[in-house]
């Protein structure tokens, strides 16, 4: 689940850095298929892979930490309605994770902070 979201973020990072998948793979010394598998969520990137990817795209350690934590953070099914997330369960779809990331990012939250806000609302009954 979250590896697809991470893959989508890594893909966008690569595109924003103006690399084709093939050129980016060559820069990192990887096979082009590895880049494709990571971006499509078919292969879970290691911490080293994420570090190399972020470095290759000119991103800092903060982005490495966010992406690695996203791969390893327990996830929750949420519904974003009226600008506030609501906890629904313990499974999550890729679309839901993307909504949570977008909701948090639009308010200046990291992924961890957005989840913390979500859990705070769940514990207080959403009020």
DSSP file (Angstrom, degrees, kcal/mol; ACC not computed):
  #  RESIDUE AA STRUCTURE BP1 BP2  ACC     N-H-->O    O-->H-N    N-H-->O    O-->H-N    TCO  KAPPA ALPHA  PHI   PSI    X-CA   Y-CA   Z-CA
    1    1 A X    >>        0   0    0      0, 0.0     4,-1.2     0, 0.0     3,-0.9   0.000 360.0 360.0 360.0 -67.4    0.0    0.0    0.0
    2    2 A X  H 3>  +     0   0    0      1,-0.3     4,-2.8     2,-0.2     5,-0.2   0.765 360.0  66.6 -69.4 -22.8    2.4    2.7    1.2
    3    3 A X  H 3> S+     0   0    0      1,-0.2     4,-2.3     2,-0.2    38,-0.3   0.833 100.1  51.1 -68.0 -27.7    5.1    1.5   -1.1
    4    4 A X  H <> S+     0   0    0     -3,-0.9     4,-2.5     2,-0.2    -1,-0.2   0.904 110.3  48.4 -70.7 -40.5    3.0    2.5   -4.1
    5    5 A X  H  X S+     0   0    0     -4,-1.2     4,-2.2     2,-0.2    -2,-0.2   0.926 113.5  47.2 -62.9 -44.5    2.5    6.0   -2.6
    6    6 A X  H  X S+     0   0    0     -4,-2.8     4,-2.9     1,-0.2     5,-0.2   0.920 111.1  52.3 -62.4 -42.9    6.3    6.2   -1.9
    7    7 A X  H  X S+     0   0    0     -4,-2.3     4,-2.5     1,-0.2    -2,-0.2   0.894 108.6  50.1 -59.2 -40.9    6.9    5.0   -5.5
    8    8 A X  H  X S+     0   0    0     -4,-2.5     4,-2.3     2,-0.2    -1,-0.2   0.902 112.0  47.7 -64.9 -40.6    4.5    7.8   -6.8
    9    9 A X  H  X S+     0   0    0     -4,-2.2     4,-2.3     2,-0.2    -2,-0.2   0.906 112.1  49.3 -66.6 -41.0    6.4   10.4   -4.8
   10   10 A X  H  X S+     0   0    0     -4,-2.9     4,-2.4     2,-0.2    -2,-0.2   0.905 110.4  51.4 -64.5 -40.3    9.8    9.1   -6.0
   11   11 A X  H  X S+     0   0    0     -4,-2.5     4,-2.7     2,-0.2    -2,-0.2   0.935 110.7  47.5 -60.5 -46.7    8.5    9.2   -9.6
   12   12 A X  H  X S+     0   0    0     -4,-2.3     4,-2.9     1,-0.2    -1,-0.2   0.891 110.3  52.9 -63.3 -38.3    7.4   12.7   -9.3
   13   13 A X  H  X S+     0   0    0     -4,-2.3     4,-1.3     2,-0.2    -1,-0.2   0.920 110.6  47.4 -60.8 -44.5   10.7   13.7   -7.7
   14   14 A X  H  <>S+     0   0    0     -4,-2.4     5,-1.8     2,-0.2    -2,-0.2   0.920 113.2  47.7 -63.0 -45.0   12.5   12.1  -10.6
   15   15 A X  H ><5S+     0   0    0     -4,-2.7     3,-2.1     1,-0.2    -2,-0.2   0.920 109.3  53.1 -63.2 -44.1   10.3   13.9  -13.2
   16   16 A X  H 3<5S+     0   0    0     -4,-2.9    -1,-0.2     1,-0.3    -2,-0.2   0.789 105.7  54.8 -62.0 -27.0   10.7   17.2  -11.3
   17   17 A X  T 3<5S-     0   0    0     -4,-1.3    -1,-0.3    -3,-0.2    -2,-0.2   0.349 118.6-116.3 -87.2   6.1   14.5   16.7  -11.5
   18   18 A X  T < 5 +     0   0    0     -3,-2.1     2,-0.4     1,-0.2    -3,-0.2   0.857  66.2 140.3  64.0  40.6   14.1   16.3  -15.3
   19   19 A X      < -     0   0    0     -5,-1.8    -1,-0.2     4,-0.0     2,-0.2  -0.911  47.3-138.1-111.2 140.5   15.3   12.7  -15.6
   20   20 A X     >  -     0   0    0     -2,-0.4     4,-2.5     1,-0.1     5,-0.2  -0.542  34.0-110.1 -78.5 162.0   13.9   10.0  -17.8
   21   21 A X  H  > S+     0   0    0      1,-0.2     4,-2.4     2,-0.2     5,-0.2   0.912 119.2  49.0 -59.5 -42.2   13.6    6.6  -16.0
   22   22 A X  H  > S+     0   0    0      2,-0.2     4,-2.1     1,-0.2    -1,-0.2   0.919 112.9  45.7 -65.8 -45.4   16.4    5.2  -18.1
   23   23 A X  H  > S+     0   0    0      2,-0.2     4,-2.1     1,-0.2    -1,-0.2   0.886 113.1  50.6 -65.8 -38.5   18.8    8.2  -17.5
   24   24 A X  H  X S+     0   0    0     -4,-2.5     4,-1.9     2,-0.2    -2,-0.2   0.921 109.4  50.5 -66.1 -43.5   18.1    8.2  -13.8
   25   25 A X  H  X>S+     0   0    0     -4,-2.4     5,-2.9    -5,-0.2     4,-0.9   0.914 110.1  50.6 -59.4 -43.2   18.8    4.5  -13.5
   26   26 A X  H ><5S+     0   0    0     -4,-2.1     3,-0.6     1,-0.2    -1,-0.2   0.901 107.4  53.6 -62.4 -40.8   22.1    5.0  -15.3
   27   27 A X  H 3<5S+     0   0    0     -4,-2.1    -1,-0.2     1,-0.2    -2,-0.2   0.884 114.0  42.0 -60.8 -38.3   23.1    7.8  -13.0
   28   28 A X  H 3<5S-     0   0    0     -4,-1.9    -1,-0.2    -5,-0.1    -2,-0.2   0.554 114.0-116.2 -86.6  -7.5   22.5    5.6  -10.0
   29   29 A X  T <<5S+     0   0    0     -4,-0.9     2,-0.2    -3,-0.6    -3,-0.2   0.772  73.4 128.2  77.4  26.3   24.1    2.5  -11.6
   30   30 A X      < -     0   0    0     -5,-2.9    -1,-0.3    -6,-0.2     2,-0.3  -0.654  67.4 -99.4-108.2 164.2   20.9    0.6  -11.5
   31   31 A X    >>  -     0   0    0     -2,-0.2     3,-1.4     1,-0.1     4,-1.0  -0.621  34.2-121.3 -75.8 145.2   18.9   -1.3  -14.2
   32   32 A X  H 3> S+     0   0    0      1,-0.3     4,-1.9    -2,-0.3     5,-0.1   0.818 111.3  64.9 -58.4 -30.6   16.1    0.7  -15.6
   33   33 A X  H 3> S+     0   0    0      1,-0.2     4,-2.7     2,-0.2    -1,-0.3   0.807  94.7  58.6 -65.6 -27.9   13.7   -2.0  -14.5
   34   34 A X  H <> S+     0   0    0     -3,-1.4     4,-2.4     2,-0.2    -1,-0.2   0.923 105.6  48.6 -66.2 -43.0   14.5   -1.3  -10.8
   35   35 A X  H  X S+     0   0    0     -4,-1.0     4,-2.5     1,-0.2    -2,-0.2   0.932 113.5  47.6 -60.4 -46.1   13.4    2.3  -11.2
   36   36 A X  H  X S+     0   0    0     -4,-1.9     4,-2.0     1,-0.2     6,-0.2   0.923 111.4  49.5 -61.5 -46.4   10.2    1.2  -12.8
   37   37 A X  H  <>S+     0   0    0     -4,-2.7     5,-2.4     2,-0.2     6,-1.4   0.897 113.2  46.7 -63.4 -40.8    9.5   -1.5  -10.2
   38   38 A X  H ><5S+     0   0    0     -4,-2.4     3,-1.4     4,-0.2    -1,-0.2   0.946 112.9  48.8 -65.7 -47.4   10.0    1.0   -7.3
   39   39 A X  H 3<5S+     0   0    0     -4,-2.5    -2,-0.2     1,-0.3    -1,-0.2   0.826 112.7  48.1 -62.8 -32.0    7.8    3.7   -9.0
   40   40 A X  T 3<5S-     0   0    0     -4,-2.0    -1,-0.3    -5,-0.2    -2,-0.2   0.385 114.7-114.3 -90.7   4.0    5.0    1.2   -9.6
   41   41 A X  T < 5S+     0   0    0     -3,-1.4    -3,-0.2   -38,-0.3   -37,-0.2   0.675  85.1 118.4  74.2  16.9    5.1   -0.2   -6.0
   42   42 A X  S   <S+     0   0    0     -5,-2.4     2,-0.4    -6,-0.2    -4,-0.2   0.655  75.3  38.8 -87.6 -17.4    6.3   -3.6   -7.2
   43   43 A X  S    S-     0   0    0     -6,-1.4     2,-0.6   -40,-0.1    -2,-0.2  -0.999  80.9-131.1-135.0 131.4    9.5   -3.4   -5.2
   44   44 A X        -     0   0    0     -2,-0.4     2,-0.2    -3,-0.1    -6,-0.1  -0.706  28.2-130.6 -81.2 122.5   10.0   -1.9   -1.8
   45   45 A X        -     0   0    0     -2,-0.6     2,-0.1    -7,-0.1    -1,-0.0  -0.481  17.2-129.7 -73.3 143.7   13.0    0.5   -1.8
   46   46 A X     >  -     0   0    0     -2,-0.2     4,-2.4     1,-0.1     5,-0.2  -0.342  29.6-102.1 -78.9 169.7   15.6    0.0    0.9
   47   47 A X  H  > S+     0   0    0      1,-0.2     4,-2.6     2,-0.2     5,-0.2   0.914 126.9  52.1 -58.0 -42.0   16.7    3.0    3.0
   48   48 A X  H  > S+     0   0    0      2,-0.2     4,-2.7     1,-0.2    -1,-0.2   0.906 107.5  51.6 -61.3 -42.4   19.9    3.0    0.9
   49   49 A X  H  > S+     0   0    0      2,-0.2     4,-2.6     1,-0.2    -1,-0.2   0.927 111.5  47.2 -59.4 -45.1   17.7    3.1   -2.3
   50   50 A X  H  X S+     0   0    0     -4,-2.4     4,-2.8     2,-0.2     5,-0.3   0.910 111.7  50.5 -64.8 -42.0   15.7    6.1   -1.0
   51   51 A X  H  X S+     0   0    0     -4,-2.6     4,-2.5     2,-0.2    -2,-0.2   0.935 113.1  45.7 -60.2 -46.4   18.9    7.9    0.1
   52   52 A X  H  X S+     0   0    0     -4,-2.7     4,-2.6     2,-0.2    -2,-0.2   0.910 113.8  49.5 -63.4 -42.9   20.4    7.4   -3.4
   53   53 A X  H  X S+     0   0    0     -4,-2.6     4,-1.4    -5,-0.2    -2,-0.2   0.947 113.3  45.2 -60.8 -51.2   17.2    8.4   -5.1
   54   54 A X  H  <>S+     0   0    0     -4,-2.8     5,-3.4     1,-0.2     4,-0.4   0.910 113.9  49.3 -62.9 -42.7   16.8   11.6   -3.1
   55   55 A X  H ><5S+     0   0    0     -4,-2.5     3,-1.3    -5,-0.3    -1,-0.2   0.919 109.1  53.1 -61.4 -43.2   20.5   12.5   -3.5
   56   56 A X  H 3<5S+     0   0    0     -4,-2.6    -1,-0.2     1,-0.3    -2,-0.2   0.766 112.6  45.0 -63.3 -25.8   20.2   12.0   -7.2
   57   57 A X  T 3<5S-     0   0    0     -4,-1.4    -1,-0.3    -3,-0.3    -2,-0.2   0.352 119.3-108.2 -99.5   4.0   17.2   14.3   -7.4
   58   58 A X  T < 5S+     0   0    0     -3,-1.3     2,-0.2    -4,-0.4    -3,-0.2   0.730  70.6 143.0  78.6  21.6   18.8   17.0   -5.2
   59   59 A X      < -     0   0    0     -5,-3.4    -1,-0.3    -6,-0.2    -2,-0.1  -0.631  42.2-125.8 -95.1 155.7   16.6   16.3   -2.1
   60   60 A X    >>  -     0   0    0     -2,-0.2     4,-1.3     1,-0.1     3,-0.6  -0.216  32.6 -88.1 -92.7-177.5   17.8   16.4    1.5
   61   61 A X  H 3> S+     0   0    0      1,-0.2     4,-2.6     2,-0.2     5,-0.2   0.782 119.1  67.7 -61.5 -29.7   17.7   14.1    4.4
   62   62 A X  H 3> S+     0   0    0      1,-0.2     4,-2.3     2,-0.2    -1,-0.2   0.909 101.6  46.0 -59.0 -42.5   14.3   15.4    5.5
   63   63 A X  H <> S+     0   0    0     -3,-0.6     4,-2.6     2,-0.2     5,-0.2   0.883 110.2  54.3 -68.2 -38.0   12.7   13.8    2.4
   64   64 A X  H  X S+     0   0    0     -4,-1.3     4,-2.7     1,-0.2     5,-0.3   0.943 110.2  47.3 -57.6 -47.8   14.6   10.6    2.9
   65   65 A X  H  X S+     0   0    0     -4,-2.6     4,-2.7     1,-0.2     5,-0.2   0.918 111.7  49.4 -61.9 -46.1   13.2   10.4    6.5
   66   66 A X  H  X S+     0   0    0     -4,-2.3     4,-2.2     1,-0.2    -1,-0.2   0.936 114.6  44.2 -60.1 -47.7    9.6   11.2    5.4
   67   67 A X  H  X S+     0   0    0     -4,-2.6     4,-1.6     2,-0.2    -2,-0.2   0.912 115.0  47.3 -67.0 -42.7    9.7    8.5    2.7
   68   68 A X  H  X S+     0   0    0     -4,-2.7     4,-1.0    -5,-0.2    -1,-0.2   0.920 113.4  48.6 -65.7 -42.2   11.3    5.8    4.8
   69   69 A X  H  X S+     0   0    0     -4,-2.7     4,-0.7    -5,-0.3     3,-0.5   0.874 106.1  57.9 -64.7 -36.1    8.9    6.5    7.7
   70   70 A X  H >< S+     0   0    0     -4,-2.2     3,-0.6     1,-0.2    -1,-0.2   0.885 105.0  51.1 -60.3 -38.4    6.0    6.4    5.3
   71   71 A X  H 3< S+     0   0    0     -4,-1.6    -1,-0.2     1,-0.2    -2,-0.2   0.782 120.0  35.7 -66.8 -25.9    7.0    2.8    4.3
   72   72 A X  H 3< S+     0   0    0     -4,-1.0     2,-0.4    -3,-0.5    -1,-0.2   0.241  91.2 106.6-116.7  12.0    7.2    1.8    7.9
   73   73 A X  S << S-     0   0    0     -4,-0.7   -71,-0.1    -3,-0.6    -4,-0.0  -0.789  75.2-113.5 -94.9 131.4    4.3    3.8    9.5
   74   74 A X        -     0   0    0     -2,-0.4     2,-0.3     1,-0.1    -2,-0.1  -0.376  40.4-143.6 -56.9 140.5    1.2    1.9   10.6
   75   75 A X        -     0   0    0     15,-0.3     2,-0.3    17,-0.0    17,-0.1  -0.743  13.5-158.0-115.0 160.3   -1.6    3.1    8.4
   76   76 A X        -     0   0    0     -2,-0.3     2,-0.5    17,-0.1    14,-0.3  -0.970  26.1-111.5-136.4 145.8   -5.3    3.8    9.0
   77   77 A X  E     -A   89   0A   0     12,-1.0    11,-3.5    -2,-0.3    12,-1.1  -0.682  47.4-179.7 -76.7 125.6   -8.3    4.1    6.8
   78   78 A X  E     -A   87   0A   0     -2,-0.5     2,-0.4     9,-0.2     9,-0.2  -0.891  26.7-152.0-128.9 157.4   -9.4    7.7    6.8
   79   79 A X  E     -A   86   0A   0      7,-1.6     7,-1.5    -2,-0.3     2,-0.8  -0.999  12.8-151.0-125.4 126.4  -12.1    9.8    5.3
   80   80 A X  E     +A   85   0A   0     -2,-0.4     2,-0.4     5,-0.2     5,-0.2  -0.879  31.3 156.8-100.9 111.6  -11.4   13.4    4.7
   81   81 A X  E >   +A   84   0A   0      3,-2.0     3,-2.0    -2,-0.8    -2,-0.1  -0.996  63.8   2.2-136.0 138.6  -14.6   15.4    4.9
   82   82 A X  T 3  S-     0   0    0     -2,-0.4    -1,-0.1     1,-0.3     3,-0.1   0.836 128.7 -61.7  54.0  34.6  -15.2   19.0    5.7
   83   83 A X  T 3  S+     0   0    0      1,-0.2     2,-0.4    -3,-0.1    -1,-0.3   0.484 117.5  99.5  77.5   1.8  -11.4   19.5    5.8
   84   84 A X  E <   -A   81   0A   0     -3,-2.0    -3,-2.0    -5,-0.0    -1,-0.2  -0.975  69.0-126.9-125.1 135.5  -10.9   17.1    8.8
   85   85 A X  E     -A   80   0A   0     -2,-0.4     2,-0.4    -5,-0.2    -5,-0.2  -0.483  20.1-157.5 -77.2 151.0   -9.7   13.4    8.6
   86   86 A X  E     -A   79   0A   0     -7,-1.5    -7,-1.6    -2,-0.1     2,-0.4  -0.996  17.6-124.3-128.8 132.7  -11.8   10.7   10.3
   87   87 A X  E     +A   78   0A   0     -2,-0.4    -9,-0.2    31,-0.3     3,-0.1  -0.624  34.6 165.6 -76.8 128.1  -10.4    7.3   11.4
   88   88 A X  E     -     0   0A   0    -11,-3.5     2,-0.3    -2,-0.4   -10,-0.2   0.684  57.6 -47.5-113.6 -29.4  -12.4    4.5    9.9
   89   89 A X  E     -A   77   0A   0    -12,-1.1   -12,-1.0     2,-0.2    -1,-0.3  -0.912  61.0 -77.3-178.6-159.2  -10.3    1.4   10.5
   90   90 A X  S    S+     0   0    0     -2,-0.3   -15,-0.3   -14,-0.3     2,-0.3   0.422  95.2  79.3-113.2   1.0   -6.8    0.0   10.2
   91   91 A X        -     0   0    0    -14,-0.0     2,-0.4   -15,-0.0    -2,-0.2  -0.693  60.0-163.4-101.8 162.7   -6.4   -0.8    6.5
   92   92 A X        -     0   0    0     -2,-0.3     2,-0.2   -15,-0.1   -15,-0.1  -1.000  11.9-141.8-147.5 143.2   -5.7    1.8    3.9
   93   93 A X     >  -     0   0    0     -2,-0.4     4,-2.3   -17,-0.1     5,-0.2  -0.624  31.7-113.3 -95.5 162.2   -5.9    2.2    0.2
   94   94 A X  H  > S+     0   0    0     -2,-0.2     4,-2.4     1,-0.2     5,-0.2   0.896 119.0  53.2 -61.3 -39.9   -3.3    4.0   -1.9
   95   95 A X  H  > S+     0   0    0      1,-0.2     4,-2.2     2,-0.2    -1,-0.2   0.884 108.7  49.7 -63.9 -37.5   -5.9    6.7   -2.8
   96   96 A X  H  > S+     0   0    0      2,-0.2     4,-2.5     1,-0.2    -2,-0.2   0.917 109.7  49.9 -68.2 -42.7   -6.6    7.2    0.9
   97   97 A X  H  X S+     0   0    0     -4,-2.3     4,-2.7     1,-0.2    -2,-0.2   0.907 110.3  51.3 -61.5 -40.3   -2.9    7.5    1.8
   98   98 A X  H  X S+     0   0    0     -4,-2.4     4,-2.8     2,-0.2    -1,-0.2   0.911 109.4  50.1 -62.7 -41.9   -2.6   10.0   -1.0
   99   99 A X  H  X S+     0   0    0     -4,-2.2     4,-2.9     2,-0.2    -2,-0.2   0.910 111.3  49.0 -62.5 -41.3   -5.5   12.0    0.3
  100  100 A X  H  X S+     0   0    0     -4,-2.5     4,-2.7     2,-0.2     5,-0.2   0.927 112.6  47.2 -64.0 -44.6   -4.0   12.0    3.8
  101  101 A X  H  X S+     0   0    0     -4,-2.7     4,-3.1     2,-0.2     5,-0.2   0.932 114.7  46.5 -62.0 -45.6   -0.6   13.2    2.5
  102  102 A X  H  X S+     0   0    0     -4,-2.8     4,-2.3     2,-0.2    -2,-0.2   0.908 112.3  50.4 -64.5 -41.6   -2.3   15.9    0.4
  103  103 A X  H  X S+     0   0    0     -4,-2.9     4,-0.6    -5,-0.2    -2,-0.2   0.945 115.9  42.2 -60.5 -48.1   -4.5   17.0    3.3
  104  104 A X  H ><>S+     0   0    0     -4,-2.7     5,-3.2     1,-0.2     3,-1.0   0.916 113.5  51.4 -65.9 -43.8   -1.4   17.2    5.6
  105  105 A X  H ><5S+     0   0    0     -4,-3.1     3,-1.5     1,-0.3    -1,-0.2   0.881 104.0  57.6 -61.5 -38.7    0.8   18.8    3.0
  106  106 A X  H 3<5S+     0   0    0     -4,-2.3    -1,-0.3     1,-0.3    -2,-0.2   0.699 112.0  43.1 -66.6 -17.0   -1.8   21.5    2.3
  107  107 A X  T <<5S-     0   0    0     -3,-1.0    -1,-0.3    -4,-0.6    -2,-0.2   0.279 121.8-104.7-109.8   8.0   -1.6   22.4    6.0
  108  108 A X  T < 5S+     0   0    0     -3,-1.5     2,-0.3     1,-0.3    -3,-0.2   0.666  73.4 141.8  80.2  16.6    2.2   22.2    6.3
  109  109 A X      < -     0   0    0     -5,-3.2    -1,-0.3    -6,-0.2     2,-0.1  -0.640  48.6-130.8 -89.7 147.1    2.2   18.9    8.2
  110  110 A X     >  -     0   0    0     -2,-0.3     4,-2.5     1,-0.1     5,-0.2  -0.396  38.5 -99.6 -75.9 171.0    4.7   16.1    7.7
  111  111 A X  H  > S+     0   0    0      1,-0.2     4,-2.3     2,-0.2     5,-0.2   0.928 126.6  50.8 -58.7 -44.8    3.2   12.6    7.2
  112  112 A X  H  > S+     0   0    0      1,-0.2     4,-2.3     2,-0.2    -1,-0.2   0.901 110.7  48.0 -61.6 -41.6    3.8   11.8   10.8
  113  113 A X  H  > S+     0   0    0      2,-0.2     4,-2.7     1,-0.2    -1,-0.2   0.892 109.7  52.6 -66.9 -39.3    2.1   15.0   12.0
  114  114 A X  H  X S+     0   0    0     -4,-2.5     4,-2.5     2,-0.2    -2,-0.2   0.914 111.1  47.0 -62.6 -42.1   -0.9   14.4    9.7
  115  115 A X  H  X S+     0   0    0     -4,-2.3     4,-2.9     2,-0.2    -1,-0.2   0.907 111.1  52.2 -65.1 -40.7   -1.3   10.9   11.2
  116  116 A X  H  X S+     0   0    0     -4,-2.3     4,-2.3     2,-0.2    -2,-0.2   0.914 110.1  48.0 -61.3 -43.1   -0.9   12.4   14.7
  117  117 A X  H  X S+     0   0    0     -4,-2.7     4,-2.2     2,-0.2    -2,-0.2   0.929 111.7  51.2 -61.8 -44.9   -3.6   14.9   14.0
  118  118 A X  H  X S+     0   0    0     -4,-2.5     4,-2.2     1,-0.2   -31,-0.3   0.934 111.0  46.9 -57.0 -48.6   -5.8   12.1   12.7
  119  119 A X  H  X S+     0   0    0     -4,-2.9     4,-2.4     1,-0.2    -1,-0.2   0.864 109.4  54.7 -65.0 -35.6   -5.3   10.0   15.8
  120  120 A X  H  X S+     0   0    0     -4,-2.3     4,-1.3     1,-0.2     6,-0.2   0.898 109.8  46.8 -62.7 -40.7   -6.0   13.0   18.0
  121  121 A X  H  <>S+     0   0    0     -4,-2.2     5,-4.4     2,-0.2     6,-0.4   0.868 111.5  51.4 -67.9 -36.9   -9.3   13.5   16.2
  122  122 A X  H ><5S+     0   0    0     -4,-2.2     3,-0.9     3,-0.2    -2,-0.2   0.907 110.9  47.8 -67.1 -40.6  -10.1    9.8   16.5
  123  123 A X  H 3<5S+     0   0    0     -4,-2.4    -1,-0.2     1,-0.2    -2,-0.2   0.771 114.3  46.2 -71.4 -25.2   -9.4    9.8   20.2
  124  124 A X  T ><5S-     0   0    0     -4,-1.3     3,-0.5    -5,-0.2    -1,-0.2   0.318 122.2-102.9 -98.6   8.8  -11.5   12.9   20.8
  125  125 A X  T < 5S-     0   0    0     -3,-0.9    -3,-0.2    -4,-0.2    -4,-0.1   0.666  70.4 -65.4  79.5  16.2  -14.4   11.6   18.7
  126  126 A X  T 3 <       0   0    0     -5,-4.4    -1,-0.2    -6,-0.2    -4,-0.1   0.619 360.0 360.0  83.9  12.5  -13.5   13.8   15.8
  127  127 A X    <         0   0    0     -3,-0.5    -2,-0.1    -6,-0.4    -6,-0.1   0.396 360.0 360.0-110.6 360.0  -14.2   17.1   17.6
